[in-house]
Amino acid sequence: MIKNKFRVITSSFAALAVAAGTLVIADEHGPLHEAMEKVNKVNNAINKAVRTPVAYKKDAKAVTENSKELVKLAKVTVDGVAEAKKVKGVKGDPEAQWKTLAADFLKTSEELAKVAEKEDHAATKNAHQAVKKSCSGCHEVFRVEDEK
């Protein structure tokens, strides 16, 4: 019981940290920023639904719908390459890295959507882990935490 409460609290803080972070390339009102806000919201909903078999059973249909939404949002990020060129401090070619990372996000999101339709908890959870890994990979390159 205590472990579950700790996991919930830890997950909540992690989600809050992700939500509080900012992407350097996303201006305040641009389409990429808006897409990333929605990605965060959708990812959190999927994460909550796949955390346990019981939670998944209750929200399997919502996971399928959210996974399809994630694919749409991933397509928006692919178009964010122009903003990637503006990022300072990126080692290597930002455009090439953005294209690679956005393509990975799209690919893993599409795979998640396919798997989610089958309503298999373990497979969906694994596919979502791949999506989150693609997000983290991109954030390592294009997200800079504020230093104050």
LINJOTA-V221882 format. One record per backbone hydrogen bond with DSSP energy under -0.5 kcal/mol. NH is the residue of the N-H (numbers start at 1). CO is the residue of the C=O. If there is no record, write none. Layout:
NH/CO
NH/CO
This chain:
5/1
6/2
7/3
8/4
9/5
10/6
11/7
12/8
13/9
14/10
15/11
16/12
17/13
18/14
19/15
20/16
21/17
24/142
25/142
26/23
27/25
30/27
34/30
35/31
36/32
37/33
38/34
39/35
40/36
41/37
42/38
43/39
44/40
45/41
46/42
47/43
48/44
49/45
50/46
51/47
51/48
56/52
57/53
58/54
59/55
60/56
63/59
64/60
65/61
66/62
67/63
68/64
69/65
70/66
71/67
72/68
73/69
74/70
75/71
76/72
77/73
78/74
79/75
80/77
81/78
82/79
83/80
84/80
85/81
86/83
87/84
91/89
94/92
97/93
98/94
99/95
100/96
101/97
102/98
103/99
104/100
105/101
106/102
107/103
108/104
109/105
110/106
111/107
112/108
113/109
114/110
115/111
116/112
117/113
118/114
118/115
119/116
120/115
121/119
124/120
125/121
126/122
127/123
128/124
129/125
130/126
131/127
132/128
133/129
134/130
135/131
136/132
137/133
138/134
139/135
140/136
141/137
141/138
142/138
143/139
144/22
148/146
